[in-house]
């Protein structure tokens, strides 16, 4: 069936939590990426145009970092809109996973890293309840991305 493992109440509270983050998609997406690149410098190696950037300040100002931050948040936003429909949800997750696995060859552990940073930022900005209502979403996203990687032979 095309049901997701979320109750109606979980879907609503996850969407409410995410909306707060998505209002400032570019800034919050940038903050998340800059933290990832700073705390896990190896993740920068996947982005050839970010490689030479060492300071967080420089990264924050970069159009490419900002653009990718917004792209990440837009993709998550699309997923959040389909938490109650697994076919639609997987229609977004699968091609994204495939691209990262086959073309970009991104280590799948980085999805968990970025999700954890998103949760951390949610908690800092909007408190523990906000974070708690989004945790299941991030674990669902990571699980499905990892499944795509397995199918691709990782």
C-alpha positions in Angstrom: 0.0 0.0 0.0 1.1 3.6 -0.3 0.9 4.5 3.4 3.8 5.9 5.3 4.6 5.0 8.9 3.3 8.3 10.2 0.0 9.0 12.0 -2.0 12.0 10.9 -0.9 13.8 14.1 2.7 13.0 13.4 2.4 14.3 9.8 0.8 17.5 11.1 3.4 18.2 13.8 6.3 17.4 11.5 5.0 19.8 8.9 4.5 22.5 11.5 8.0 22.0 12.7 9.5 22.0 9.2 7.5 25.1 8.2 9.4 27.2 10.8 12.7 26.1 9.3 11.6 26.5 5.7 10.5 30.1 6.1 14.2 30.9 6.0 15.2 28.1 3.6 18.3 29.8 2.2 19.7 31.1 5.5 19.0 27.9 7.4 20.1 25.7 4.6 23.4 27.7 4.4 23.9 27.4 8.2 23.4 23.6 8.0 25.9 23.2 5.2 28.5 25.5 6.7 28.3 23.6 10.0 28.7 20.3 8.1 31.7 21.6 6.2 33.3 23.0 9.4 32.6 20.1 11.7 33.2 17.4 9.1 35.8 18.9 6.7 35.9 15.7 4.6 32.4 16.5 3.4 33.8 19.5 1.5 35.8 17.2 -0.8 32.6 16.4 -2.7 32.1 20.0 -3.6 35.0 21.0 -5.8 34.0 24.7 -5.7 33.9 24.8 -1.9 37.3 23.1 -1.4 39.4 26.3 -1.1 37.0 27.9 1.4 38.3 27.6 4.9 36.5 30.2 6.9 32.8 29.8 7.8 32.4 33.5 7.0 33.6 32.9 3.4 31.3 29.9 3.0 28.3 31.8 4.3 28.8 34.5 1.6 29.3 32.0 -1.2 26.4 31.9 -3.7 27.2 28.2 -4.4 26.9 27.2 -0.7 23.8 29.3 -0.4 22.3 27.8 -3.6 23.0 24.2 -2.5 21.7 24.9 1.0 18.4 26.1 -0.5 18.4 23.1 -2.8 18.7 20.7 0.1 15.9 22.4 2.0 13.6 22.4 -1.1 14.1 18.7 -1.5 13.3 18.0 2.1 10.3 20.3 1.8 9.0 18.3 -1.1 9.4 15.1 1.0 7.6 16.7 3.9 4.6 17.5 1.7 4.3 13.7 0.9 4.8 12.1 4.3 1.3 10.6 4.0 1.9 9.1 0.5 4.8 6.7 0.2 4.7 6.6 -3.6 5.0 10.3 -3.9 7.6 10.4 -1.1 9.8 7.7 -2.8 9.3 9.5 -6.1 11.4 12.3 -4.6 13.8 10.2 -2.5 14.7 7.5 -5.1 16.1 9.7 -7.9 17.9 11.9 -5.3 19.5 8.8 -3.8 20.4 7.4 -7.1 22.0 10.6 -8.3 24.1 10.9 -5.0 25.1 7.2 -5.2 25.9 6.9 -8.9 26.9 10.3 -10.3 28.1 12.2 -7.2 29.3 9.1 -5.2 28.6 10.7 -1.9 29.1 8.5 1.1 25.6 7.8 2.5 26.8 8.5 6.1 26.7 12.2 5.1 22.9 12.1 4.9 22.7 11.2 8.6 25.3 14.0 9.4 23.2 16.6 7.6 20.0 15.4 9.1 21.5 15.6 12.6 22.7 19.1 12.0 19.2 20.1 10.8 17.7 18.6 14.0 20.3 20.4 16.1 19.5 23.8 14.5 15.7 23.1 14.9 16.3 22.6 18.6 18.4 25.7 19.0 15.9 27.9 17.2 12.6 26.4 18.2 13.1 24.0 21.1 13.1 20.3 21.9 9.5 19.7 20.9 10.1 21.0 17.4 13.1 18.8 17.0 11.3 15.8 18.5 8.5 16.1 16.0 10.9 16.0 13.1 13.2 13.2 14.2 11.1 10.4 12.7 11.1 12.3 9.3 14.9 12.4 9.2 15.2 8.8 10.1 12.7 7.9 7.4 14.6 10.0 4.8 17.9 8.4 5.8 16.5 4.9 5.8 15.1 5.3 2.3 18.2 6.9 0.9 20.3 4.0 2.4 18.0 1.5 0.7 18.6 3.2 -2.7 22.3 3.0 -2.1 22.0 -0.8 -1.3 20.1 -1.3 -4.6 22.9 0.6 -6.3 25.5 -1.8 -4.8 27.1 0.3 -2.1 
